Amino acid sequence: MTLAVTGGTGFVGQAVLDAASRQRIDVSALTRRPQESRTHVAWVRGDLSTQDALVEMASGARAIIHIAGVVNAPDSAGFHSGNVAGTEAVTAAARDAGVKRFIHVSSLAAREPGLSDYGHSKRLAEEVVQTSGLDWTIVRPPAVYGPRDTEILELFKAARWGIVPMPPAGRASMIHVDDLARLLLTLVDAGSDSHARVFEPDDGRDGGWTHAELAKAIGQAMGKRVWSPNVPRSVLLGAARLDRLFRRKSAKLTPDRARYMAHPDWISAVERRVPAGMWQAEIETRDGLAETARWYAQHGWL
């Protein structure tokens, strides 16, 4: 079996390639830059706007796992280009190559498209998939963490100093990147129970995590007792404007992201759980956070 994967050089994509390699699954993976050779991986040079490369990637594949997307952009056009137009191009390549099975990695942000340009673009991308004529499954991961992640890294760095600032009071679900990767591979041949379904997987913790609980767990992973103040929405938006002013296109905390972060409910929906007989999370989040802290330390990221 050969799989086609977009976003294979990213955080989630690398975990998928690792998991596929352990299962001796051959993967055709899209890349914009030259990559070191990997067992069971054939790299295809191109991006989501290179239709010939997308068709080459898809040719002969059992399924496509579409992970690539834009999580940060200077404006709505940037999100539309990366998430909506990019998904249109990948679904078109699937049809051209005769690939029927399509696993699409979305986001919980698609549930609230009015909150952010990012969420709006992810909802539109889902609609592209749902009307593609392909045999699709959509996965909306909650907050994904694990080795190699550069987003949650900032909270681990803060925990060293005994303080982990969090968004306004709320709750969120979590999932380890290895559990997510295993789910994406499982869905390729999961059968009719997964077809034309939108899944919201998580770590199995009912009700998710309060922001304070999550900060405490990160502190424990770092061997620290931490204070976790909730940053008011107005302060979060003000900090985002300053980040945009000083770092411009390189800004990480954009106003768009701040609006998303300030939302109080990012818990995976019970009615969209993956059937237990198909997949269940294996990594308890406290254990996963501790493992992630060790990885950061071993690789000099802290």
N, C-alpha and C positions, 0 to 999 in steps of 0.2 A: 504494500500500500504506500502511495506517495501522497503527501499533503502539501498544499500551497499555503504559505503564511506571509501576510504583510505585517510590518512592524516587528520583524524578527530580531532587530538589533536593539529594541527598546527593553524596558524593565520587564514587562509581562512577556514579550516575545522571546527574550532570552530564556526565561523559565520554561516556555513551551518547547523551545528547541532542546533544552536539557532533558525534559521529560520524554520527548519523542526519541531522542538518542538512546535513553535508557531502555525504551521499548523497541529499539532498532527499527524505527519508522523513518523512512526517507522523506526529507522535506525539501521543497523548492521555496527559497526565501528571497524576498525582495530586499535590495539594499541600495542606498544612494552612493555609498563609498566602498572602496575595496575592503574586504574582510579576510581575516585569517581563516584558513581551511578548517572545517569542522567535520567530524565523522557523521555521516548520514545527512549532510546539508549541502545542497547545491545552490550557490548564490546567484541571483539574477540581478544585474545592474539596471537600476531605474527607480522611479518613484511613482506615486499615484497618478501623475499626469502623463506617464510614459505608457501609452496603451500597448505598444508592441511588447514591452517588457512584461506587462501584466498578463498578456495572453501567453507569452513564453512561460511565465511562472505557473500559470494555471494548466497548461497543456499536460495531459496525462494524469492529472491529480484526481484523487478520490473525492476530495473536498477542499474548500478554501476556508481558512480561519483568518478573518479580517480583523486585525488588532490595531493597525496603524491609524493614527488620527492626531488631531491638534488639541492640546489641552490649554494652551496659552497663545493668544494672538492679540495684536494691537487693536483690532476692530472686528466687527461682525463679518466683514468680507473674508478675513483671514480664517475664521472658523468655518465659514461656508465652503471655502476652497478646500480646506483639509478634510473636513468631516462629511460634507454633503456631496460635493463634486467628486471627491476621492472615492466615496462609497459607490456613487454612480459608475465610476470608471471600473471599479473592481467587479461589480455585479455584471457589467457589460462584458468584461473579459471572461467571467465565468460562463456566460451564455455562449460567447464566441468559441470557447474551448470545450464546450459540451460538459462542463462540470455542473452537477445539479445541487449537491449538498453545500450549504453556505452557513458558517457559524460567524455571527457578527458580535463583536465586543463593543457594547455601548457603555452607558453609565447611568447611575441612579439620577444624575442631573437631568436626563431625558424625561423624568417624571414631572419635573417642574420647569417647563420650557420658558415660562415667563420670567424666571428669576435671573437668567443670564444668557448672553449670546452663546456661550458654550453649550448650555443645556438645550437651547433652541436648536442649535445645529445638530446635536446628538438625536433629538426627537425627529428632525427632518431626515437624518440618515437612517433611522429605524424605518421610516415610512418608505424610503427608497428600497430597503431590503424587503419589506412586507409586500410591495407591489412589483417585485422583480421577476416573479414567475419561477423562482428557485425554491428548493426545499430548504427553508431557513429555520434557524433558531437564533434568538437574540439573547445575549447575556448582559445584564446590567450589574457589574460588580459594585460593591460598596467601596469603602476605603481599602486599597490594596497596599500591603506592606511586605517587607522581607528584604533579604540581602540584595544589594545593588540599587535600592530605591533612594532617590535623591530628595524626595518630597518630605517624608517623615523623618529623614535624617536631621532636619533642622530642630525637631522636637527633642531628639536624643542629645544633640549638642547643647540645647538649652538646659536639659536635665542635669548636665554636669555641674551647673551652677545652682542647682536646687530650685529652679523656677521653670515652669512649662506653661507659658501663656496660651490660652485656648480661646476659641470663638465664643460668642454669647451662649448662655446655657442651652443645651440641647443634647440630642442623642445621635449616635451613629453606629452602623454595623461595620464589621471588619472582616477581612479575609486574607489569609497568607497567600502570597503569589504562587507557591507550589500547589496549594489546593486548587486555586483558580486554573492553573495550567493543566492539572489532571482532569478537571471538569471539561475544559475545552476539547481535550483529546477524547474524552469519554463520549461527548456529544456527537462526534463524527458518525458513530455507528450505534447510537442510543435507541434507535427504533422510533416508532410512530408516536410514543409518549412525549417525544421532544420536538416533534415537527410543528412548525407554525406556533411556537410557544415563546413567551418572554419570561426568562428566569432571573430572579434576584437572589443569588447565593450569598451565604455568609458563613461565619465560623460556628454557627449552631447556638449561639448565645441568644436566648429569647429576650426581646426588647433592646438588643444591642448594648452599647456602652454609653453612659453619660460622659460628657467631656472630662469631668473630674475623675471618673474611674479610669478612663484611658490615660490621662496624665499620670495618675498614680502608678498604673501598670508600667508605663514607660520609665518612670523613676525607679521602680523596683528592678526593671531590666538593667538599669545602669547602677544599681546598688545605692540609690539616693532616695531620701525623703524629699518630696518636692512640694512647692506651693504652686497652685494652678489657677491664677486669676482669670476670670472671663473678661475678654476685651470687648467693650461695648461696640455695637454695630457702627456707631458714628466714628469712633476712634479707628476701627478697622478700615472704614472707607477713607478716612483721612490719611492713614498710613499708606493705603494703596495709591492715593493721588501723589503722595510724596515719592513713592517708589517709581511710579511712572515718570515723574518730573526728572528724577536724578538718573534712573537707569534706562529710561525711554523704552525701546523695543526689548531690552533685556530684563525688564521688570518682571518679577515673579509674583508679587502681590498686586495684581491689577484690580481696578474697581469691579470688573466683571467677576473675578474670582472672589473678591471680598463679599459681594452680594450672595454668591453661592455659599460661601463659608458661614455666613450669618444665619442661614436657614436652620431652624431648630430640629428638623426631622429628616435624617438620612438613614433611617432604619430599613433594611430589606423587608419587603412586604411578605407576610406569611402566605398569602394566596399565590405568590409567585415563587415559592420554594421549589427547588429541584426535588423530584420524587426520591424518597430515601433509598429505594431499591436501585436507583440509577447512580446516585452520587451522594456522599456525605463528606463534610469537612473532617480532616484527620488531625489538624494541627490546632491545639488549644492556643488562644491568642497570647496568654502570658508566656507560655513556652516559646511561641514564635517570636515574641518581642525580645526575649532573652537571647535567643539564637541570633536574631538580627543585630543586637548590640555587640555580641561576640564577633560577628562578621565585620561590622564596621571597625571595631578595634583592631582586628587582625589585618585589615587592609589599609589601616592608617587614615580612615575617613573621620575619625573623631579626634 
